[in-house]
Amino acid sequence: MIQNALRPSDISDEILAGYETVIGLEVHCQLQTESKLFARDYNLFGAEPNTNIGPLTLALPGTLPKVNKKAIEYAVRLGLACGCSISKKTIFDRKNYFYPDLPKGYQISQDKKPICENGGVTISIKGAHNQLVEKTIRFHHIHLEEDAGKSVHDGSYTETLLDYNRAGTPLVEMVSEPDLRSAEETGAFVTEIRRLVRYLQISDGNMEEGSLRCDVNVSVRKNGAPAYGTKVEIKNMNSIRNMMRAISFEERRQIALLENGEQVLQETRMFDVESGQTYGMRVKETMNDYRYFPDPDLGPVVISEEWLSEIQQSMPALPHELREKFVSQYGIPAYDAVVLTDTRELAIYFEAVCANTNAYKSASNWLMGPVKSFLNEHEGNIERFPIGAANLAALIELGESGVVSHSVATQKIFPVMLTEPARSPKDIAEANNWLQNSNTNELESLVDEVISVMPDKVFAYKKGKKGLIGLFVGEVMKKSNNTADPKLVNQLLAKKLI
């Protein structure tokens, strides 16, 4: 034991700055097919334990696997979205290891010829002066495999219960190159992958339910060092926040070891959510330990040019394509485009609003402002938003045309529409006498009233305190119940206060 040895918590930002963190990810994503990868058993989350199982899932003697064509299609869709090379002929291999939740004693996976190779995902991270900087994280490959079952431990840790519902569920495993350099970049990478699989509608990407899980490979090296350090794998991260916490701890743990003159052990570690620390689980296996060989029960999968073309033609617009479209076609800022493409449903809703109004920036402001606030308060998504796109566009048009003021639209009409979404915003405004008042004579009278009761402020304004104009406008708006046309009020005040 080294006396006065540095601990992870002792690693200062100054020491940290002398090292480079190198991160690679293995992202496992469950595919939303109706049945499993090699069996007809239902692929459903949340069913009673051991109800979605059959002879093949349980590896009973005499059973033979058959590939799920839809799973192949989904993997190809993901590969195309990531710019990968699609293998026209791919095979499945047996990955041998013995664990209670693996009924066969091996996992059907892909080793020598994965279905997708190369490609990558572009992320946006904040650089200097909060400017968004793009960086492409490369994939080594994407392969298909079946998931294992689930081990459930009782409270006393004396027994382990096995639920095989998940066994055989189709997975794609996305293996990145070691291109990531920080917890922040890694979080952005997984966020973009989750967004992508949801856009493609091949997975719900729900990390809490295990639909998306990550194994994180972390190593550190001195700045400028040519060789990578010894990597450590942190298993089964099912939360982006906890994944980032685990990376932040692990890089400091490894640096502390190196600063103390010790070696980093290549091993598999787990993350303790309560302590925020990683702990050793087992020495990392090597590829030879798995004894891969082609599965003799499964023939090669051949992807024809015709089928590949069909899949390509069925591809939806992807997040980066919609961002470019929103900036070029609708003229909104890049930041707005990023927010509005956060989910496929939000992007569709925005385009539906824009189909009914030319006030594209106002539409963006409404979705990022009042609409998003409502969704956050009600823990909902845009699919549950009560106001239809055409009706929201009609409200936006009322404000743009000056029929109602912005404050009336957001603070009065919008709340009514949330409870009565079928009513038109104009009907609501007319029924409540909220239409903007542009009657010069009426507004002139209100302006005179305000000026007459504030002589000291009028005097100060004429002496140079021009900022008081906002006070006068606000008082007129109050007297008009926020129906006065603010532009006209400003014009009248400017004439009266000369």
N, C-alpha and C positions, 0 to 999 in steps of 0.2 A: 504494500500500500504506500503510495507516494504521499509524504507529509506535505500539508498545505497545497494539495492538488486542486486545480481549478475544477469547479463544477459548472454544469450548463448555465446556471443562473449567474455565474461570475463572468460569462463572456460578454464583454461590452460591445457596443456598436463599433468602437474603434478596432477591436480585435476582429470582429465579424467582417469588417470592411477589407481585411487582408486576405480573405478567402473567397472563393467562388463556390456556390452551391450548384450542383448538377442534378437535375431531376428528370426521370423518365417515368411514364405511367403505363399501366396495363388497365384499361377501362373495360369492365364487363357489363354488357347491356343485354337484358332480357328482351326478346322479341315478342311482340303481341300477336302471336299466331293463335288460332283456335285450339290446335293440338300440339303435342310435343315434337321434338326434333326427329325422333325415329319411331314414334308410337302414336296411336290414335287417342291416347288418354288426354283428357281436357287440360289445357294450359290456363288455369285460373288461379288468381291470388285470393287468399282469404277463405278458402274452403276448409271444411273440417279435416283434421289430420288424416292422411292415408285414405282419402276418398277418390282422388284423381290418379289412381294407379291401376295397373293391369299386369299381365304376365311379363310383358317386355320390360316395363319399368322396374319390376322386381327381379329381373334377370333369371326368370325360371328357365329350366332346360328346354331346348328345342325352339326357342323364340328367335326370330330373325328381324333385324331393324330394316326400316324403309325410310328414305329421306323425305322430309317435308318440303315440297316444292316452294311453298310460300316463304319458308325460312330462307331458302336460297335466294329468292327474289328480293327479300328485305335486305340481305347482306349485300347484294349487288347494288341496290338503291343507295345504301350507305357509302359503298365504295365509289360510286359515281359522284355522289355529293361531295366527297372528299378528294376528288381528282385522282383516285387510285387506278392502277392497272388491274383490269379484271381478268382472272385466270379462266381461259376458255375450257380448260380441263383441270378439275381439282379432285383431290382424293381425301378420304378420312383416315385418321390413324388412331391407334389405341395408345393412350397415355396411362401407364400402369402405376397405380399406387393403391395401398390398402387402407381404407378408412371406413368406419361404420356407415356413413351416409352415402357411400358409393356401392350400390348393391352388386354390381358386376365385378368389382375389384379392379376396374379400369374405367377410364373416361374416354368417350369417343370425341376426338378433337381433330385438329389439323396441325401438321408439323412441317413437312417438307414442301408442300404445295398449298399455301393458304389461298382463300378465294379472292382476296384483294391484297395488292402490294403497293408500297410507296404512298404517294399522296400526302395530304396534311390538312390542317385546319388553321385558319387565320384568326388571331385574337386581337382585341384592342385593349391596350392598357394605358394608364395615365403616365405621361412623361413629364419633361420639364414644363413649368408654367401650366400644369394641368391639361396640356394638349394630348389628344389621343394619338397613340403610336401603335401601328400595326406590326404584328410579328407572326410569321407562319411557323407552326409547330408540325414537324414532319412525322408521318407514320412509317414505321418499318413494315408493318403489314396489319391486316385485319383478318381474323379467321373465325370460323364457326365451330362451336362445340356445344355439348350438352351440359346443363347445370347439375350439381350434385344435390342430394337431399339436404335436410336441415336437422341438425342435432339440437335438442331442447334439453337443457339441464334443469333439474329440480332445484328448489331453494337450498337444499342441504349439500348439493354437489356430490351426492352419493349414487345417483342414478342418471343415466342419459337416455332420453326418449328420442326416437327417430321418426321423422315425418318425411315420407318419400313423395309428397305431392310435387315438390319442386324438382325432383330428380327427372332428368330428361328434358327439362325446359330449354328451348333454343336460346343460345347466347351468341353474341358476337363479342370477341375480345379484340380491342383496339390497342396495339402495342406501339407506343410512340418512340421516336428517337430521343436521346437525352438532350433535348433542346431547351428545356425549361430551366430557369435560373432563380426562381423565387417562389415563395408561397403564393404571392399575388398572381403571378403568371399562371401558376398551376390552377388556382381557383378560376381564373378567367377561361382557361382551356377546358376544364370540366363543365363550366357553365355553358360554353359554346357548344360542346358535344351534346349536352342535355337539350339545348334549344334545337339543335339540328335533328336529333332523333324524333323529337316531338313534331317538328315541321314535316318530316318524312312520314310521320304517323306509323312508325315501326315499333315504337316503344313509348310508354308513358314517362320514362326517365325519372321515376319516383325513387329517390335515394332512400327515403325513410322505409319503404317497403322492400328495398333490395333490388329493384329493377335496374338500378345503376350502382355499381360498386367499383372501387378503385384499389389497386395495389400500387403503392408509391415506392419507387426506387430512388434513394437519396444518397449522394456522396458529396464530399467536399474536397477541395484542393487549393493550395496556395495560388494566389493570383499569378497568372503567367505560366503555371506548371503545365507541361505538355500532356501528361498522362492523367486519366481520371483516377479519383480515389477509390477506395473499397466501398462498394455500394451495400446498402442495407435496405431490405424490403419491408415496408409497413403494410400489413394485410387488411383487406376488407374495410376500407374507409367508406362509410355510407352517409357522409355529410360533408359538404364543401367547407363549411366553417371548421369542423374538427380536422379535416384533412390539412387545412392551412395551419392549424394549431400544431398538429403532429410534425409537419415539416419544420416549422419554426423551432420547436424543441429539438428535433433530431439534428438539425444543422449545428446547433450550439453544443449538443452532446458530443458529436463527432469532433468538432473543433477543440472542445475541452480535452478529449483524449489525445489529440495530436499535440496540443500545447503542453500536455503533461508528458510527452514522449512515449505514449502508449500507441498501440495499434487498434484500428477499427476492425472488428470482427464481422466477416460476411455472414449475415444471419437474417432470419425472419423475425420481425418484431410486431407487437400489437400496441395500440394506443389506448391509454386509460383516460376516459373523458373527465373523470373527477379530478385527477391529479394534473392532467395536461401533459403527461409524460409517456414516452414509449418504454416498453419492457421486452426483453428477449423471450422468444417462444421456442425456436429451434434453429439449428444450424441450417443454412440455406441449401436446398437440394441443387444438384447439378442436372443438366439435361440427360446425362447417362443414367441417372437414378430412375428416370421414368421409362426407360427401355421402349421408346417409340417404335412402332412398326405398323405398316398399312393394315387396316381392318379387313380381314378376309371375307367378312359377310357383306361388305358394301363395295359396289363397283364405283368407278370414276363418275363424277358428275360433269356432264358436257353442257356448256352454255353456248347455244347456237347464236349466230349473228342475228337471226330473226327475233329470237327471244330477247337478246340484249337490246335490240332496237326498240322493241315494245316497252321494255322497262324504261329506257331513256325517254321515250315520248310521254310516259305517264308521270315523269318526275314533276313535283310541284316547284313553284318558285322558292328559292332558298333565302335564308336571312340576308346574306350579303348582296344577293341580287335585288331584293326588295329595298335594302338601304340605298343602293345606287339609284334605283328607280325613284324612290321618294325624294331624293335630293335633286335629281335631274328633271323629273316630270312635274313634281309638285313644288319645287323650289324651297323646301324646308331645310333648316340647318342639319348638318351631319349628326349632331347630338340628338335632335328630335327623331331622326330616322332610326338611330340605335334604340331609343326608348320604345318607339312605335312598332319595332320588329321584335320586341322581346318575346312575344308569343305569336304564333301563326294566326290565332283568333283575333288578337288585337290589330294585327296588320290588315286582316280581311275587313274588320270593322272600319278602320280608318279609310280604306279605299272605298267602302260603301258610302261613308259620309261624303268623301270627295266627289263621288258620282252625283251628288245632289247639291253641291255648292262649289264655287270657284275660290272660296276663301280658305285656301289650303292651310296657311299658317294659323289662322284662327281655329280651324278644325284641330290642328296639332295641339294648340294651346289648351283647347277644351279637353282633349283626351288626356293630356299630361297633367291638367289641373283638376277641375271639378270632377271629371269622370274617374280619374285615378284615385282621388281622395275618397269618393264614394266606395269604390271597390276595396280599398284598403280598410276602411271602417267596417265593411261587411264581410271581409275575408272571402271575397268572391273573385271571379274572373269575368272577362268581358262577355262571355256566353250567357251569364246570368244577369247582365245589366238590363234593366227593364225598358229603357228607351231605345227604340229602333233607330237605325242609322239615318233614315230619311227624316224622322222627326227631330233628331238632334241637329241635322243640317238645316232644317227649317228654323230652329231657334237661333242658330248661328247667323242665318240670313237676316233675321229680324234685327239683330245687333249691328250687322254690317251695313244694312240699309238705313239705320238710324230710326227705325220704327220704335225700338225700345233701347234704353241705355244698357251698357254692359252690366252695371250693378243690378239693375232690375232683372236682366236675363239670368245672371248667376245666382242672385240671392232670393229672388221671388218666383220667377217662372220655372226655373230648373227644379227646385224642391217640389213644386206641384206636379211636374211631369214625372218625377220619380214615383209618386203615389198614384198618378192617373196617366200612365204612359200612352193611352190611346188618344188623349186630347191633343189638339194642335196647339202649339205655343201661342199663336196669334189669338185663338179663341180665349185662352187663359188670360192673356194680356188685356183683351177687350173687356172681358167679364169683370176684371178687377180694376179697370181704369188705370192700367199701367203703361199705356201707349205713350211714347215720348211726346212731350208738348213742344211744338215749334211755333206756337202762336206768339208772334212778336209782342203784341199789346199786353197779353197776359203776363208774359215773362218780364216785360219792362216794368209792370206794376210790382212784381215780386222783387226785382232788383232795387227799385226805389225804396221799398219797405226795408230791405236789408241795409241799404246805405244810410237811411234816416235814423236807424237805431244804433249805428256804430260810427258816430262822428269822429271819435278819437282814432279809430283804425283808418278811416278815410284820410284824416290829416297825415297820419304816419305814412300811408301809401303814397300820398302826393309829395312827401318829403324824401321819398326814395326807397321805401321798404316795399319793393315790388312783389316780394314773396307773399304778401298778404292777399294777393289775388285769389290764391287757393282757398283762403278762409271765406271770402265773399262768395265764391262759387259754391262752396260746401253749404253755406247757409241758404242760398237760393235753392239748391237741390233738396235740402230738408223741407223747405216750405212747399216745394212742388211734389213732395212724396217721391222724390227721385225720378220724376217723369220729365223734368225739364231737359231740353237739348243742351248739353254742356257747352258745345261749340258756340251756340247762339248766346248762351249766358255770358261766356267770355267776351264775345263781341260787344254785347250791350254794356257790360261792366267797363270795358276799355273806353267806350265813348263817354260814359257817365263820370268816370274818375279822372278825366283829363284836367 
